[in-house]
């Protein structure tokens, strides 16, 4: 492996997640992160990263946590009676899953209305531009994908000419580094027992023959506000410890692996 694209998702989900990712940028190996634009923490998060050097900031299209950017009345299939997005665990519990298409979950009836998903996805990109003063460096879906969310993502990414992470993942030069230790659901007890540093180093070792490695994690500090938004909690501090680990840095140096961003890949395309 000559290069590693290391990405930490969910920037702006909460203040604690944003601050953890910033630590991973400043003291670790995070070079790519995706901004949540619909959360109370989004504006603060954007302010802290807008002019930071050495980091590629994309958008994490979020349809499962917080409130939509759109008027909830315009996207009724996406929200609960309180106007908040329906969590992914509820979608999976209540819907009948009949299979997979690549990274998409296929339900008997897609829970995401296409036109409403298209509207919300477009509005989230517009909000990103308002917050950051520029387009996202890349386009990434958060948590759960269905055929309708993927179709909407493709349409909006093409509208704004934004690189989709799914296209990077399907490229011949880029190989996903396996992350086999994060099941869904992922009970807190299991999150606490997981040695992310050791697991990541094993996966890196097994992926050395690849030209470009690609890895996604979810770094962050953990505070009570996070518990209200997601079941993916304690593992974030483990991811952050891995992303700032001297052992991981030493491994990358020993094998002369360069940390890269989506901008680097776009220039090579």
WOBEL-V498878 format. One record per residue. N is the residue number from 1. RES is the residue in one small letter. OMEGA is omega in whole degrees, -180 to 180 (none if undefined). NEAR is the number of other C-alpha atoms within 8 Angstrom. Layout:
# WOBEL-V498878
n,res,omega,near
N,RES,OMEGA,NEAR
N,RES,OMEGA,NEAR
This chain:
# WOBEL-V498878
n,res,omega,near
1,x,179,12
2,x,-173,9
3,x,178,11
4,x,172,13
5,x,-175,14
6,x,-171,14
7,x,173,12
8,x,-174,14
9,x,169,12
10,x,178,14
11,x,-178,14
12,x,175,16
13,x,172,13
14,x,176,13
15,x,-177,10
16,x,177,11
17,x,180,17
18,x,-178,14
19,x,176,10
20,x,179,13
21,x,177,14
22,x,175,9
23,x,180,9
24,x,175,14
25,x,-174,11
26,x,-173,6
27,x,-175,7
28,x,-170,11
29,x,178,11
30,x,178,13
31,x,-180,14
32,x,176,14
33,x,-178,15
34,x,-177,13
35,x,165,17
36,x,-175,14
37,x,-172,14
38,x,-175,11
39,x,176,11
40,x,-179,6
41,x,-170,10
42,x,-177,14
43,x,177,9
44,x,-179,9
45,x,180,13
46,x,180,12
47,x,-176,9
48,x,-174,8
49,x,-171,8
50,x,-175,7
51,x,-178,5
52,x,-178,7
53,x,172,4
54,x,-179,5
55,x,179,11
56,x,-175,11
57,x,175,11
58,x,176,13
59,x,170,16
60,x,178,14
61,x,-171,11
62,x,179,10
63,x,-173,9
64,x,-177,9
65,x,179,11
66,x,-179,9
67,x,179,11
68,x,171,13
69,x,178,10
70,x,169,9
71,x,-179,7
72,x,179,11
73,x,180,5
74,x,-178,7
75,x,-172,13
76,x,-179,9
77,x,-177,8
78,x,-170,13
79,x,174,14
80,x,-177,9
81,x,179,5
82,x,179,5
83,x,177,9
84,x,176,12
85,x,175,13
86,x,-179,12
87,x,-178,8
88,x,-180,9
89,x,177,7
90,x,177,8
91,x,-177,10
92,x,-180,9
93,x,-173,7
94,x,-179,6
95,x,177,10
96,x,-179,9
97,x,-176,9
98,x,178,7
99,x,179,7
100,x,169,8
101,x,-174,8
102,x,-180,4
103,x,-178,6
104,x,168,11
105,x,179,12
106,x,177,13
107,x,174,12
108,x,172,8
109,x,-177,7
110,x,-177,10
111,x,-178,9
112,x,175,11
113,x,-173,10
114,x,-176,10
115,x,179,7
116,x,178,13
117,x,177,14
118,x,-180,13
119,x,-178,10
120,x,178,12
121,x,178,12
122,x,-178,9
123,x,177,10
124,x,176,12
125,x,177,11
126,x,178,8
127,x,177,10
128,x,-178,15
129,x,176,11
130,x,-176,8
131,x,-172,10
132,x,-179,10
133,x,180,7
134,x,177,7
135,x,174,10
136,x,176,12
137,x,178,12
138,x,-173,12
139,x,-174,15
140,x,176,12
141,x,-177,10
142,x,165,10
143,x,-173,7
144,x,179,8
145,x,172,11
146,x,178,12
147,x,-179,11
148,x,178,11
149,x,179,12
150,x,179,10
151,x,178,9
152,x,179,13
153,x,-180,12
154,x,-178,9
155,x,-177,9
156,x,177,11
157,x,178,12
158,x,179,8
159,x,-177,6
160,x,-179,7
161,x,180,6
162,x,179,11
163,x,178,10
164,x,179,11
165,x,179,9
166,x,177,7
167,x,177,8
168,x,-178,8
169,x,-178,10
170,x,-180,7
171,x,-175,8
172,x,-177,5
173,x,-172,7
174,x,-179,13
175,x,178,12
176,x,174,8
177,x,-174,10
178,x,174,6
179,x,-171,8
180,x,-172,5
181,x,-178,7
182,x,179,6
183,x,175,6
184,x,3,4
185,x,-175,5
186,x,-177,10
187,x,-178,7
188,x,-180,11
189,x,179,6
190,x,177,8
191,x,-178,11
192,x,-177,8
193,x,-173,6
194,x,176,9
195,x,-174,7
196,x,179,10
197,x,-179,12
198,x,-179,7
199,x,-179,9
200,x,179,10
201,x,177,10
202,x,180,8
203,x,176,11
204,x,-180,9
205,x,-178,7
206,x,-175,7
207,x,-174,10
208,x,-179,8
209,x,-179,6
210,x,178,11
211,x,-180,11
212,x,176,12
213,x,-176,14
214,x,-177,13
215,x,178,12
216,x,173,8
217,x,-175,8
218,x,-178,11
219,x,175,17
220,x,166,14
221,x,-175,11
222,x,174,11
223,x,-173,7
224,x,-178,6
225,x,180,7
226,x,-177,13
227,x,-179,9
228,x,-172,6
229,x,-171,8
230,x,172,8
231,x,-179,8
232,x,-167,8
233,x,-172,12
234,x,-179,10
235,x,-179,13
236,x,178,14
237,x,175,13
238,x,177,13
239,x,-180,14
240,x,177,15
241,x,177,9
242,x,-176,11
243,x,179,12
244,x,-175,12
245,x,173,10
246,x,179,6
247,x,179,6
248,x,178,12
249,x,-180,11
250,x,178,8
251,x,-180,9
252,x,179,10
253,x,-179,8
254,x,-177,7
255,x,176,7
256,x,180,7
257,x,-178,11
258,x,175,8
259,x,-176,10
260,x,179,11
261,x,176,12
262,x,178,11
263,x,177,8
264,x,-179,8
265,x,-179,9
266,x,179,8
267,x,-178,6
268,x,-175,5
269,x,none,4
